[in-house]
Amino acid sequence: MTVVDPGYAREIFGGLAAYGIAVRHFFLKVPPARLRERITGQVIHPGDPQRDAEVRRWRLAQVDRCAAAEDTLPSDTVILDGKLPVAALADEVLEVLRQEGQFSL
């Protein structure tokens, strides 16, 4: 999950850093139309259609704000191309973490 509110990002990342916890922020850049398709196709609460519809409406209402947030993300955020296959995205994340010495196989 990407934190797109700059104030929340500072609070969360700063708080973790104060305790010596390293956090790497990744942003999956997906075209808004594609994101809406994904949200519309997901079922979050299969046993509760009303709640599922409420959650979907809320998520859809956030798309434009989140898509526009790229310009406000912390400067060290890694921007990932949401058009890439999942395996390629995973490899990219692992490579960033390997380069920073946070992950090894």
PLY file of the C-alpha trace (Angstrom):
ply
format ascii 1.0
element vertex 105
property float x
property float y
property float z
element edge 104
property int vertex1
property int vertex2
end_header
0.00 0.00 0.00
1.36 3.38 -0.95
0.98 6.33 1.36
-0.03 9.22 -0.91
-0.72 11.92 1.68
2.59 13.77 2.26
1.74 14.52 5.90
0.95 10.87 6.63
4.10 9.78 4.81
6.27 12.10 6.92
4.57 10.95 10.12
4.79 7.23 9.34
8.25 7.12 7.76
9.69 9.63 10.21
8.28 7.72 13.17
9.70 4.45 11.96
13.07 6.04 11.18
13.17 7.45 14.72
13.15 3.85 15.95
15.81 2.78 13.45
13.36 0.93 11.22
14.22 1.22 7.55
11.28 1.58 5.19
11.40 1.55 1.42
8.49 3.26 -0.31
7.30 1.87 -3.65
4.60 3.43 -5.83
2.89 1.31 -8.46
2.03 3.70 -11.29
-1.11 2.39 -12.97
-3.17 4.36 -15.48
-6.36 5.53 -13.72
-8.64 3.74 -16.20
-6.84 0.44 -15.59
-6.99 0.96 -11.82
-10.74 1.53 -12.03
-11.09 -1.72 -14.01
-9.18 -3.63 -11.36
-11.20 -2.14 -8.51
-14.50 -2.79 -10.28
-13.51 -6.42 -10.86
-12.53 -7.16 -7.26
-14.74 -8.57 -4.55
-13.58 -7.55 -1.09
-16.57 -8.71 1.00
-18.06 -11.73 -0.82
-20.65 -12.41 1.87
-21.85 -8.81 2.11
-22.74 -7.25 -1.26
-23.79 -3.94 0.33
-20.48 -3.53 2.18
-18.62 -4.63 -0.95
-20.36 -1.90 -2.97
-19.57 0.72 -0.31
-15.88 -0.20 -0.28
-15.76 -0.22 -4.09
-17.36 3.25 -4.26
-14.84 4.61 -1.75
-11.90 3.07 -3.57
-13.08 4.40 -6.93
-13.45 7.87 -5.42
-9.74 7.79 -4.43
-8.32 6.92 -7.86
-7.72 10.43 -9.21
-6.22 11.67 -5.93
-3.88 8.71 -5.74
-2.86 8.89 -9.40
-2.05 12.59 -8.99
0.03 11.91 -5.87
3.12 10.84 -7.78
4.41 14.42 -7.76
4.11 14.67 -3.95
5.77 11.38 -2.99
9.02 11.40 -1.00
11.98 11.86 -3.32
13.37 8.40 -2.59
10.14 6.63 -3.58
10.69 3.94 -6.20
8.17 4.36 -9.03
7.17 1.02 -10.54
5.55 0.68 -13.97
2.13 -0.89 -13.35
1.98 -2.05 -16.97
4.73 -4.61 -16.30
3.88 -8.23 -15.47
3.73 -9.09 -11.77
6.91 -11.21 -11.95
8.87 -8.30 -13.48
7.60 -5.95 -10.77
8.60 -8.40 -8.05
12.06 -8.74 -9.59
12.43 -4.96 -9.66
11.47 -4.62 -5.99
13.85 -7.41 -4.99
16.67 -5.83 -6.98
16.20 -2.47 -5.24
16.22 -4.20 -1.85
19.28 -6.30 -2.79
21.19 -3.19 -3.87
20.42 -1.61 -0.51
21.48 -4.73 1.36
17.98 -5.30 2.77
17.36 -8.62 1.03
19.37 -11.59 -0.11
18.59 -15.08 -1.34
0 1
1 2
2 3
3 4
4 5
5 6
6 7
7 8
8 9
9 10
10 11
11 12
12 13
13 14
14 15
15 16
16 17
17 18
18 19
19 20
20 21
21 22
22 23
23 24
24 25
25 26
26 27
27 28
28 29
29 30
30 31
31 32
32 33
33 34
34 35
35 36
36 37
37 38
38 39
39 40
40 41
41 42
42 43
43 44
44 45
45 46
46 47
47 48
48 49
49 50
50 51
51 52
52 53
53 54
54 55
55 56
56 57
57 58
58 59
59 60
60 61
61 62
62 63
63 64
64 65
65 66
66 67
67 68
68 69
69 70
70 71
71 72
72 73
73 74
74 75
75 76
76 77
77 78
78 79
79 80
80 81
81 82
82 83
83 84
84 85
85 86
86 87
87 88
88 89
89 90
90 91
91 92
92 93
93 94
94 95
95 96
96 97
97 98
98 99
99 100
100 101
101 102
102 103
103 104
